Amino acid sequence: MKLANKKSSTSFIFLGTGAVVAILSVWVFFELGDTILADERFRFDTLVNGWVDQWTTPAVLQWMTILTEFGSVLWLTIVTIAVAIWLYLKNESVTAIVFFGLACASGGLLNSLLKQVFQRERPIILETVDGTGYSFPSGHAMGACIIYGLSAYVIQRQMKNTVSKVVLIVCTILLVTIVGLSRIFLDVHYPTDILAGFSAGLVWVLTALSIMEWRRSVRRRRQLLSSYS
């Protein structure tokens, strides 16, 4: 009984923390969006682009061309399918697997919708690295945040070792950050596009995780009640 209460308390703490982070992310996104709709410039873009220019070399650009593919639609689709198969092999419920797939796929639809709403033009068009269409928010940044974030969550649920969980989370954050930076180095996105992509993606991830945690909490309570009935 104490263990069940502890797990329930942990779920509520997770949901509460997630709600705070989600609210902050929504605020950041709409602050950026409001400025873009007003057709104003960002000092943040100028500062970050200035820093990026100092580190830009042919070798760095070659690496960024490779690393940016980790945020491409094709690669993220492969990751989603691979994780879904892994969940099936781990005997996860069909409902959980379907929800994971829908959460990943619908994030892409949300990004397309947001691009149509804000219609911000890119710094340059570069088809070789998927640098086409509207710029805000970054599809690579948002997609990487959603797919890798949700994948890391469902994978770490199966891990027993705390150190392994921490390593997975840190690697996930680094990978998502690198994908975002690659878009700035390749000059196909403004830094604020990336920041908006991360913000929108984080909100989407936290919403999906909150639903997952809520479902797990309800299922645990039902199991607990049935064991005492």
Number of C-alpha atoms within 10 A of each C-alpha: 7 7 8 13 11 11 15 19 13 14 17 16 12 15 19 13 12 19 16 11 16 21 13 13 21 17 13 16 21 14 12 20 21 12 12 17 12 9 10 10 10 14 10 12 15 13 11 14 16 11 10 16 11 8 11 13 12 9 9 13 15 11 12 21 18 12 18 23 17 22 27 18 16 10 12 21 17 11 16 19 12 13 22 22 14 15 20 14 9 11 10 14 11 12 9 16 19 12 16 22 18 12 19 25 17 13 21 19 10 15 21 17 13 19 18 13 13 16 16 20 16 19 15 14 17 14 10 8 16 17 21 14 16 21 26 29 32 31 32 29 30 31 28 30 30 30 27 24 22 23 20 19 17 20 15 16 9 11 11 9 9 10 10 12 18 12 10 16 17 12 14 19 15 12 19 24 16 19 26 28 20 26 27 23 22 21 18 23 29 26 25 23 27 26 21 25 27 28 26 28 29 22 24 24 25 21 17 19 21 19 14 16 18 16 13 15 19 13 12 15 15 11 12 13 10 9 8 6 6
